[in-house]
Amino acid sequence: MRNKSSALLAFVTIALFALPASAASLDRIRDTGHIRLGYLPNAQPFTSKGASGNPEGYGVQVCEAIVAQLKIQLGLPDIAVDWVEVNAGNRFTEVQQGNVDLLCAPASESLTHRKQVSFSLPVFAGGNRAVLRADAAPALRHTLAGDRPDKPVWRGSPAAKILEDTTYAVVAGTSTEAWLKERGSTLGIKAKVTTVADYGAGIQAVLDRKVDVFFGERSVVLGAIDPAKRDQLVIVERLLTHEQAGLALPRGDDDFRLAVDTALATIYPSKNFADLYTRWFGAPDDKAKTFFLWSTPAQ
């Protein structure tokens, strides 16, 4: 009997240790009075390290609004925020290992990403566009601004020749890079692709004529451009992808995800959120309003 009890105790102990470190975020927040928020230091306008050294950006303010709601939900008025700096390569690993409770830099909710982390309600709708120099050849601008993103470029056609002679850059490890690998051949982009560390490096590569085109999310591009150099660049209006981005959090932690989503559902209809959005992206147009309306579940 003792042997059976010992075996059962050992099994339970192993099972407990097998649980992910992030399996009970709300319990840990209650016990410690702290929440750990992750941010990227160079992902403007979503998250960045400000001149004071403190995180700032759209994602930062959304997370701060979520924490304000969690204080009410949990009855803990003194939850302290611990900001954790991450990078594009380890952002999801930090969530998986329990070092970050909520990643405040919105990420694409791709199936590949969902194998690693879970996501909150969408907090941003975006997509990829092409960025090139203002003095780029009109033929290149015309080709990139085509009306049909999925239209094949036939070998030997003038458009194919233009794209074959063009060099491209994309941020490594992003959904944009994955999209370019998957759909590049359809667009006639098969080679001459350089990966860069961040948006700033991609934009600078275009300005320095190391590449002709940088692919990225328009809002992030705008945040990363030096205002003094804005007139040297053109962001093509053609939207190459349609994506929704959420805040990454641990897989399997349904209670924490529900608390975060409940907070967002409370935040979205408020004037404070409209003001927050306007600060970083301008007044929300009808498409943005519809996006957040459809992203807000009923109470």
N, C-alpha and C positions, 0 to 999 in steps of 0.2 A: 504494500500500500504506500509506504514511504517512497519507494522508487517511482511509483506512478505519479505521486504528488510532486516529486522533484522534477520529473520529466515535464509535467504540465507547467510548473513554474518556469523552467528553462525555456519552454516553447513560447510562453507569454512574454518573457523578457526579450527573446530574440525578435518576436513580432513587433514589440514596442520600439526596439532599436531600429527595426527595418522601416518604420514609418519615416517619410521624408521630414527633414528638419523644419520644413515650412508648413506642416500639416495642420497647425492650429495657430494661425496668425493672431486671431482675435484674443485667444487665451494669453498669448505672450504679450500682446499690447496691454491687456488688462493687468497682467502680473508685473510688468516692468514700467508701465506708464510711458513707453517709447514706441514710436513707429519709424521704420527705416524706409526712406524714400530714395530711389535711385535716379540719377540724372547723368546725361552726357554733357560734358563741358563745352562742346562745340557743335551743337545741333540747333542753332538758332533757326527760327524763332520759338522752337518748342522748349528746349532747355539749353542753358549755357551758364558759364561761370562769369558773373558780372565783374565790373571794375573793383567792387568791394570784396570780391572773393566768394560772395554768396550766390547760390543758384538763382536764375531768373528765367522767365519765358512763359509761354502759354501753358505748357505742360506743368510747370512748377506751380502756377497759380491755380490750375485745375486741381492739382493734388492738395494744395493748401485749402481749397474749398471743400474737398472731400474730407480732409482731417477735421475741419470745423463741424461737418455733419456727423462724423464718427464720434466726436466728443458728446454730441447730443444723444446719438443712438446708444452709446455705451455708458452714458452717465459719468463720463470722465472729463471734466473741464480742463484738466492740466496735462493732456497728452503732449509729450515733447517730440519734436521731429528731429531725427538724425539723418542728415543728408549723406548719401553714399555715392561717390563719384565712380562711374563705370565707363567702359568703352564699348565700341561696336562689337568687339570680339567676345567679351565676357558678360554682356548685359543680361542675357538669359541664364547663363550659368550662375550668376550671383543670385538670381531669383530662385533657381532650382535648389541651391545650397542653403537657402534661408538667410542669406546675408542682406537681401533686399525684400521688403514686404510688397512694395508696389513700385513699378518702374514708370517714372513720370514722363519719359520721352516716348510719345506715341509710336507704336510699331504696327506694321502691316499684319493683319490677322490671317496670314496664309496658313495653309494646312501644314506646311513644313514647320512654321513657328509654333503651331498648336501641339506639335509632338513634344515640344520642350516646356511650354508654359501655357497658362490659360490667359484669357483676356477679359477686361471689363467691357461694358457697353462702349460702342464706338465714341471716340472723342474728336475725331477729325476725318473729313472726307477729302481725298486728294487724288493725285495721279502723276505720272511722269511726263515731263516735257523736255524738249531739247533747248539747250543754251548755247549760243554761238556768238562770235564777235559781230559787232554792228557793221564792220566792213567785209563780212563774209560774202562770197559770191552770191548774187541774186538767185542763181540756179539752185544752189544748195538750200537756201532758205525756202524756195518754192517747193523743192522735193520733200523737205522735212515737214512742210506745212500741208502736205497732201490731205485730201478730204477723207481718205479711207485708210486708217492705220493698218488694216490687215490685208490690204491689196498687195498681191505679189509684185515684185519688181523683176521684170523679165530680163534674163541674161542678154547682154548686148544692147539693151535700151539705153537712151541718154541718162535716165534716172539711175540705172544700175551702175553706169560708169562713174557718175558723180559720187554715189555712195561708196563704191569700191576705192575711190581715191581719197576718201575722207577718213580721218582718224578720230577716235572717240575715247571718252573717259567716263568712268562710273565709280561710285564709292564701293569699296570692297565689302562683302558681307551683307549687303542690303538687298531688299526685294527687287530693287531696280537692276542689280547685277544678275539676279536669277532670271528676271524677265528678259534681259538682253541676251542671255545665253539661250533661252528657250525660243524667243521670237525673233532674234536677230537675223536669222536666215530668211525669214519671211519678209523682213524689211530690207533685205539686201545688205545687212551688216554682218559680215562673217569673220572679219579679222580687224587688225589694227585697233584693238580695244585695250586701253590701259586702265588699271585699277588704281584709285587714289585713296588716301587715308580718310578724307572728310570732304565736305562740300567746299570749304575754303580752298583746299588744294585743287579740287576739280575746276573751280572757277579761275583760279590763278593759272592753271595749265592752259586754259583757253586764252586768257589774256596774254600769256607768254608765247602763244603760238606753238606750244608743244603738242596740242591736240586741236581739232577743229570744233568738236561738239562735246558738250558735257550733258549727260542725261541725269535728271533728278527731279525731286518734288518741287514744284514752283514756289510754294510758300517758304520752304527751307532755303531755296536758292536766293529769294529776295532778302531773307534774313542774313545770309552769308555774304552778300555783295557789299563791298565798300561803296557807300553813297557817292563818293567822289569819282568812282569808275562806272557808275550805273549806265551812263550814256554810251559806254564802250561795248555793251552787251545787249543781246536781244534774246528774249525768252519766247520761243515759238508757241503760238496759241493752241496748236494741235495737241489734244490730250491723248497720250499713247496708252495709258492704263487708267482704270477706275479702281480705287482702293479705299477701304475704310481702315482706320487705325484705332487701336485701343491701348489701354494701359496693361502691361504684362503683370501677372501675379501668379502665385504658385498653383500648379495643377492639383486637383483633388481637394482644394480648400474651399468648398462650396459656401460655407458660412461667411468667410471673408469676402468672397466674390459678391455674394448677395448684399453684404453691407456696403461695399463700394458702389455697386449698381444702384442700390437704393439712394445713396448719397447723390449720384449723378442724376437720377430721375427727379430728385428734389431741386438740384441746381439748375438744370437746363431751362425750365420755364421762367426762371427769375430774371429780373432786369440786370442784376449784378453779373450774370453770366453773359448777357448780351453786351454789356460794357467791357467785360473781360475779353471776349472774342474780338470786339471792335478795336481794342488797344493793339492787338497783334496782327490782325488781318483786315482791318477795315470793317465797316458796318456789314453785318451778314446780309447777303442777297437772298432772293426767294429760294434758291437751291439750297443754301446753307440752312435756312429756317426749316425747310421741308426735311432736310437730312436729320436735324436734331429732333424734330417732331416725330419722325418715324423711328428714331433711335430710342425714344423714351417710352418704356412700357407702362401700362396702367398700374396704378397703385393697388 
